[in-house]
Structures are given as structure tokens and as C-alpha cells.
Amino acid sequence: MTEQTNYIALLRRELQEYRNSLVLAPLAVAATFILLLLASVLLTNQITIVGSSMVEILENSSSSHGVNITISLDEDQSAPIQIVQNENETTDAGSQEWNFGRDWTFNPPAREENPLDDLGSSKPVNTVLNGLHWFFLLIMLTTSINYLLGTLYNDRRDGSILFWKSMPVAEKQELVSKLLTVCVLVPAIYLLASMATQLCSVLLAMLAVWRMDMNPAELVLANLDLPSLLGAQLGGMVIWILWTLPLYTWLLLCSAAARRSPLLLALAIPLALVVMEQLFFGSDYLSSAIGAHIPQRSSTGADSMGFYFQPPDWRTLDYPAMLGGLLVALGFSWAAARLRKYRLEI
């Protein structure tokens, strides 16, 4: 068997052995979302208030003007409330004297956009679709961690490692195949499932708008920025893989080293090192380095990793930290291969 044939066989083995979590789980989530969306479209006539509210949000989401609110009181009639769009500059409500008579009029200031928040520049449909994509990312992260913690540990626990030792496969090839699975195959599967769900969501949203006798192109497609959406999700996935590689290889090392609980080992050692650093040196460099390689979403979006509303800015990435993380991942991989070779049983 050639080396390429070995890798293909090993990758097929990983997908077959962990088919439920790596393949069927994203497909099941995608199918569930699509069925729920289809049911909501079929029930649009019964929930028109929800549909109308959604349309109003899409129509008014780009507006940054304030409003004029007038409340008129009448003892004999109900109290009407008028809300009028304010196209002109509004005055400061705090600088005006309140007249507690029959008519109250006040002008809340227009909402200011935060230039540091990339959510403010996202179109409404992009925001919804990115949120849907994030749900798939969270499931992918959970299944990837579970896979890495159990893949080498379970082979030693059930004794199947002895079978693989009899095969013409090197420990390095086994480790590389598992990293390829979690860094290439799993992201590709979850990304395809996410994009298929997003495509169906857009089509069903257009169908729902059309059933309400409105123009789908104006309400749905006009609020969708496809290049920005693809840039955020594809670029975010690339950054996800590069930055989480140290985390993934550490979990793989713990799976190869643990005698009882790989999860306990993976958490205990970093926690002990962080506590010792703070006690003896009063610094938090290690905790910051560890946190930088865990997928997260910051409040401003500038320090996010993997979760984006806008395409990531490749010029602002910390490439030295990324390179350092890749070197650490290489060391973890080497240690895991050595343990795989000599630690056969639990």
C-alpha cells in the first residue's frame, strides 16, 4: 500500500467509525432547520402578525432617523399614540420643558451606530444567516472536541490499538489522518450543511414574502450581501482551522496520554499552570495565549476568532502568534505520536 492509499483508508475509517457525530449530526441539524422553516412558511397565513413584523424590520433596518412620538389624551375617547418618522434633526429631549397637558410630544434621539461593531454594517439577512452559521460552528466545535478526546483513548481502552499495530500504518500517518479529519473533512461537511441550510432559508423567506403579496427581491435579496456573507464564513473557517490547531493537538495528546479521563487531563494541566503563573509571577500571559486559540466572539468583533459578521481583516491578524501556535501544535503532535507508539493499553 502506498502512503496516499494509507491516508485514504484511514480517513474512510474515521468517517465510518464516527459517522454519527461527524456526518449525520450536521445533516440532521440542517434537515430540522429546513423542516421548521418550511412549516413556518406554510403557516404564514395563521401567523401574519409575525410575518408583518419581520417585513417591517427588513424595511426599516437601514433607517437611522429618529421618531416623533405624540400622545393625546381625551377623557371621552381612547388615547391615540402617533409615531412619525423624523427626517430632520431632532432636538435634545432633556433641554425641553415638559408640558404635562393634554398633548405630550417628545423626540427621542436617533440611534447612533458603533463604528467598532461590525454588526452595524451587516445587512439584516446576512445577520440572520451568520447567526444560523454560528449554530453549526458550535456543534462542530463540540463534536470535534469529543472526537479528539476519545479517538486515541478508546483504541487503548478496547484493545483495538493492537490490531492497528499489526497493520502497515505508521503512528505518524494515524495522527495526520485524525488531524486531517478534524481540520479538513469535518469543517467541509459542516460548512456544506450550513450553506445548504442558509440557501433553503433564503428561498423559503422569499416564498413567505411572496405569499404576503410583497416583492421578494426588494425585501429579501436587497438585504443580502452575498460576497460579504461568503467572505465572513469561508475566511472565518480558515482562521478557525489555523488558530485552533494547538487546541486540537493538545486534546489529541491528552487522548494518547490519559489513563482514566482525557477531559480531566486536558483541563487540569492548563488550569494548574495558569494558577501557578499568577501566584508566582503575577502575570496572565499563559491564560491569554490559551484563550487566543479558543473560538470566540468578542463584543466589538475585532478580536473574534471564527465568528464573524464581516469578512476578517487579514492585515490585522497576529501572524507571529499564529506561527507560534503552529509550532506548539507540531510539538504536541510529535509527543502524541511517541505516546501512541509506546503506550498501548490502559
VMD Tcl script that draws the C-alpha trace (Angstrom):
set ca {
  {0.00 0.00 0.00}
  {1.27 3.45 -0.90}
  {1.24 6.33 1.56}
  {-1.61 8.03 -0.29}
  {-3.67 4.83 -0.18}
  {-2.99 4.55 3.54}
  {-4.29 8.06 4.17}
  {-7.43 7.46 2.12}
  {-8.14 4.23 4.01}
  {-7.53 5.93 7.37}
  {-9.82 8.84 6.54}
  {-12.57 6.48 5.44}
  {-12.13 4.58 8.68}
  {-12.52 7.77 10.75}
  {-15.68 8.80 8.91}
  {-17.15 5.33 9.25}
  {-16.30 4.92 12.92}
  {-17.54 8.40 13.91}
  {-20.27 8.69 11.32}
  {-22.99 9.77 13.75}
  {-21.21 12.84 15.14}
  {-19.14 13.86 12.13}
  {-21.57 13.23 9.27}
  {-25.11 12.52 10.45}
  {-25.25 15.23 13.14}
  {-24.86 18.23 10.78}
  {-27.24 16.65 8.27}
  {-29.84 16.10 11.00}
  {-29.49 19.69 12.24}
  {-29.81 21.04 8.70}
  {-32.88 18.90 7.98}
  {-34.52 20.01 11.24}
  {-33.97 23.69 10.48}
  {-35.30 23.34 6.95}
  {-38.42 21.48 8.12}
  {-39.11 24.14 10.76}
  {-38.70 26.91 8.20}
  {-40.94 25.10 5.74}
  {-43.60 24.68 8.41}
  {-43.39 28.39 9.26}
  {-43.88 29.29 5.59}
  {-46.90 27.01 5.27}
  {-48.40 28.61 8.39}
  {-47.72 32.19 7.28}
  {-51.43 32.97 6.91}
  {-52.06 31.91 10.51}
  {-49.19 33.97 11.90}
  {-49.41 37.08 9.74}
  {-48.55 39.33 12.67}
  {-45.14 37.65 12.90}
  {-44.65 37.84 9.15}
  {-45.61 41.51 9.05}
  {-43.23 42.30 11.90}
  {-40.41 40.57 10.06}
  {-41.15 42.60 6.93}
  {-41.19 45.87 8.91}
  {-37.80 45.03 10.40}
  {-36.37 44.40 6.93}
  {-37.86 47.61 5.59}
  {-36.76 49.86 8.44}
  {-33.47 48.24 9.45}
  {-31.40 50.59 7.34}
  {-33.05 53.70 8.76}
  {-31.08 55.61 11.34}
  {-33.52 58.52 11.79}
  {-35.31 59.28 14.98}
  {-39.06 59.39 15.50}
  {-41.62 61.88 16.77}
  {-43.97 60.41 19.36}
  {-47.17 62.29 20.18}
  {-49.58 61.14 22.92}
  {-53.00 62.85 23.04}
  {-55.31 62.27 26.00}
  {-59.08 62.63 25.86}
  {-61.42 61.79 28.71}
  {-64.21 60.65 26.40}
  {-62.15 58.77 23.83}
  {-59.25 56.38 23.82}
  {-55.74 57.81 23.86}
  {-54.20 57.59 20.41}
  {-50.45 57.32 20.08}
  {-48.86 58.64 16.89}
  {-45.35 57.62 15.87}
  {-43.95 59.58 12.94}
  {-40.62 59.10 11.19}
  {-38.38 62.09 11.80}
  {-36.42 63.05 8.69}
  {-34.93 66.19 10.21}
  {-32.50 66.74 13.03}
  {-34.02 66.04 16.42}
  {-33.60 68.24 19.44}
  {-32.41 67.10 22.79}
  {-35.40 65.99 24.86}
  {-33.57 66.86 28.05}
  {-33.27 70.52 27.04}
  {-37.02 70.99 26.54}
  {-39.56 71.78 29.24}
  {-42.20 69.11 29.69}
  {-45.79 70.28 29.41}
  {-47.99 67.80 31.24}
  {-51.17 68.88 29.46}
  {-53.41 67.09 27.05}
  {-50.78 66.54 24.39}
  {-47.30 65.23 25.05}
  {-44.69 65.36 22.30}
  {-41.09 64.26 22.62}
  {-38.34 63.40 20.19}
  {-36.01 60.55 21.14}
  {-32.59 60.99 19.51}
  {-31.65 58.88 16.53}
  {-29.76 55.69 17.27}
  {-26.04 56.09 16.71}
  {-24.08 53.32 15.06}
  {-21.00 51.96 16.76}
  {-18.16 52.05 14.22}
  {-16.31 49.34 16.14}
  {-19.13 46.85 15.82}
  {-19.18 45.06 12.50}
  {-22.78 44.08 13.16}
  {-23.83 47.63 12.39}
  {-22.72 47.38 8.77}
  {-24.25 43.96 8.15}
  {-27.43 43.64 6.17}
  {-30.37 42.08 8.04}
  {-30.43 38.84 6.06}
  {-26.65 38.48 6.48}
  {-27.03 38.84 10.24}
  {-29.66 36.10 10.41}
  {-27.70 33.74 8.16}
  {-24.47 34.30 10.08}
  {-26.28 33.53 13.31}
  {-27.52 30.31 11.76}
  {-23.97 29.50 10.65}
  {-22.68 30.11 14.18}
  {-25.01 27.41 15.47}
  {-23.34 24.91 13.13}
  {-19.92 26.13 14.30}
  {-20.82 25.50 17.93}
  {-21.97 21.97 17.13}
  {-18.81 21.41 15.08}
  {-16.62 22.57 17.97}
  {-18.41 20.27 20.41}
  {-18.18 17.21 18.17}
  {-14.53 17.94 17.29}
  {-13.53 18.14 20.95}
  {-15.40 14.94 21.74}
  {-13.79 13.18 18.77}
  {-10.24 14.24 19.65}
  {-10.55 13.33 23.32}
  {-11.83 9.84 22.56}
  {-10.14 8.76 19.34}
  {-6.79 7.53 20.77}
  {-8.09 6.80 24.26}
  {-10.82 4.45 23.06}
  {-8.35 2.45 20.94}
  {-6.28 1.75 24.05}
  {-9.29 1.05 26.24}
  {-10.89 -1.58 23.98}
  {-7.57 -3.03 22.78}
  {-8.13 -2.23 19.11}
  {-4.76 -0.46 19.08}
  {-3.14 -3.90 18.88}
  {-4.99 -4.56 15.62}
  {-3.82 -1.28 14.13}
  {-0.27 -2.05 15.25}
  {-0.39 -5.14 13.06}
  {-1.31 -3.06 10.01}
  {1.34 -1.41 7.79}
  {0.47 2.05 9.11}
  {2.89 4.31 10.96}
  {1.92 6.28 14.05}
  {2.61 9.48 12.17}
  {0.10 8.54 9.49}
  {-2.55 7.79 12.12}
  {-2.03 11.17 13.79}
  {-2.04 13.05 10.49}
  {-5.23 11.30 9.36}
  {-7.00 12.30 12.58}
  {-5.87 15.92 12.22}
  {-6.97 15.94 8.57}
  {-10.34 14.61 9.68}
  {-10.92 17.33 12.25}
  {-9.28 20.18 10.31}
  {-10.45 19.45 6.75}
  {-13.23 16.86 6.48}
  {-15.31 17.97 9.46}
  {-15.22 21.71 8.60}
  {-16.08 20.90 4.98}
  {-19.06 18.76 5.99}
  {-20.41 21.29 8.48}
  {-19.81 24.19 6.11}
  {-21.73 22.48 3.31}
  {-24.59 21.65 5.70}
  {-24.64 25.25 6.94}
  {-24.65 26.74 3.44}
  {-27.38 24.37 2.28}
  {-29.49 25.41 5.26}
  {-28.86 29.09 4.56}
  {-29.79 28.69 0.89}
  {-33.05 26.97 1.81}
  {-33.70 29.69 4.40}
  {-33.36 32.43 1.78}
  {-35.58 30.59 -0.70}
  {-38.25 29.90 1.92}
  {-38.10 33.53 3.11}
  {-38.68 34.68 -0.45}
  {-41.62 32.29 -0.72}
  {-43.08 33.60 2.54}
  {-42.76 37.22 1.38}
  {-44.32 36.34 -1.97}
  {-47.28 34.71 -0.20}
  {-47.81 38.00 1.64}
  {-48.15 39.74 -1.76}
  {-44.82 41.54 -1.48}
  {-41.71 41.67 -3.63}
  {-39.13 39.06 -2.52}
  {-36.35 40.76 -4.46}
  {-36.81 44.04 -2.59}
  {-37.35 42.61 0.88}
  {-35.00 39.61 0.87}
  {-32.40 39.80 -1.88}
  {-31.87 43.54 -1.44}
  {-31.00 42.90 2.22}
  {-28.49 40.16 1.36}
  {-24.80 40.85 0.67}
  {-23.54 37.55 -0.75}
  {-19.81 38.44 -1.13}
  {-19.68 39.66 2.46}
  {-21.51 36.56 3.68}
  {-19.19 34.14 1.88}
  {-16.11 36.12 2.91}
  {-17.10 36.04 6.57}
  {-17.89 32.34 6.64}
  {-15.14 30.96 4.39}
  {-12.49 33.29 5.79}
  {-13.67 32.60 9.31}
  {-13.36 28.86 8.73}
  {-9.75 29.20 7.51}
  {-8.83 31.25 10.59}
  {-10.71 28.77 12.76}
  {-8.55 25.87 11.50}
  {-5.22 27.70 11.78}
  {-5.84 29.11 15.25}
  {-7.45 26.06 16.84}
  {-4.74 23.63 15.71}
  {-2.82 23.96 19.03}
  {-6.04 23.22 20.93}
  {-6.81 20.22 18.73}
  {-3.33 18.73 19.02}
  {-3.36 19.25 22.80}
  {-6.61 17.29 23.05}
  {-5.10 14.58 20.85}
  {-2.06 14.42 23.14}
  {-4.30 14.07 26.20}
  {-6.23 11.31 24.45}
  {-2.96 9.43 23.89}
  {-1.65 10.02 27.43}
  {-4.68 9.71 29.73}
  {-5.24 6.56 31.75}
  {-8.69 7.47 33.06}
  {-10.22 10.73 31.80}
  {-8.74 12.63 28.83}
  {-11.05 15.59 29.53}
  {-9.84 15.88 33.13}
  {-6.22 15.79 31.99}
  {-6.86 18.36 29.25}
  {-8.36 20.80 31.77}
  {-6.25 20.13 34.87}
  {-2.78 20.77 33.43}
  {-3.52 24.18 31.80}
  {-5.50 25.29 34.85}
  {-2.65 24.35 37.19}
  {-0.11 26.19 35.03}
  {-2.28 29.32 34.86}
  {-2.75 29.36 38.65}
  {0.98 28.86 39.25}
  {1.85 31.70 36.86}
  {-0.49 34.10 38.64}
  {0.74 33.06 42.09}
  {4.48 33.20 41.41}
  {4.78 35.81 38.67}
  {1.54 37.79 38.90}
  {1.07 37.67 35.13}
  {-1.54 36.20 32.81}
  {0.42 35.56 29.61}
  {-0.39 31.86 29.57}
  {-4.12 32.34 30.06}
  {-4.14 34.98 27.31}
  {-2.24 32.66 24.96}
  {-4.64 29.80 25.66}
  {-7.70 31.99 25.24}
  {-6.42 33.34 21.93}
  {-6.61 29.85 20.41}
  {-10.17 29.08 21.52}
  {-13.00 30.04 19.13}
  {-14.81 33.07 20.48}
  {-16.83 36.16 19.62}
  {-15.79 39.49 21.11}
  {-18.17 42.38 21.76}
  {-16.65 44.54 19.02}
  {-15.82 41.78 16.55}
  {-12.22 42.96 16.20}
  {-10.83 40.19 18.41}
  {-13.22 37.48 17.29}
  {-11.92 34.15 16.07}
  {-14.13 32.12 13.77}
  {-17.35 34.06 14.47}
  {-17.67 36.96 12.03}
  {-20.39 39.22 10.64}
  {-17.98 40.71 8.11}
  {-15.02 39.16 6.24}
  {-11.98 39.07 8.55}
  {-9.33 41.72 8.09}
  {-6.25 39.66 7.21}
  {-3.97 42.66 7.78}
  {-4.79 42.84 11.48}
  {-4.21 39.17 12.31}
  {-1.46 38.36 14.79}
  {0.69 36.25 12.48}
  {3.59 35.77 14.95}
  {1.13 34.35 17.49}
  {-0.36 32.14 14.79}
  {3.09 30.85 13.81}
  {3.94 30.23 17.45}
  {0.74 28.28 17.88}
  {1.53 26.14 14.84}
  {4.97 25.34 16.29}
  {3.36 24.36 19.59}
  {0.90 22.19 17.67}
  {3.82 20.48 15.93}
  {5.37 19.68 19.32}
  {2.08 18.31 20.67}
  {1.69 16.14 17.56}
  {5.19 14.71 17.94}
  {4.55 13.89 21.61}
  {1.21 12.25 20.78}
  {2.88 10.08 18.12}
  {5.52 8.94 20.63}
  {2.88 8.05 23.20}
  {0.86 6.27 20.55}
  {3.87 4.11 19.76}
  {4.75 3.03 23.31}
  {1.57 3.39 25.41}
  {-0.51 0.52 24.09}
  {-3.03 -0.33 26.81}
  {-4.72 1.35 29.76}
}
mol new
graphics top color blue
foreach p $ca { graphics top sphere $p radius 0.5 }
foreach p [lrange $ca 0 end-1] q [lrange $ca 1 end] { graphics top cylinder $p $q radius 0.2 }
display resetview
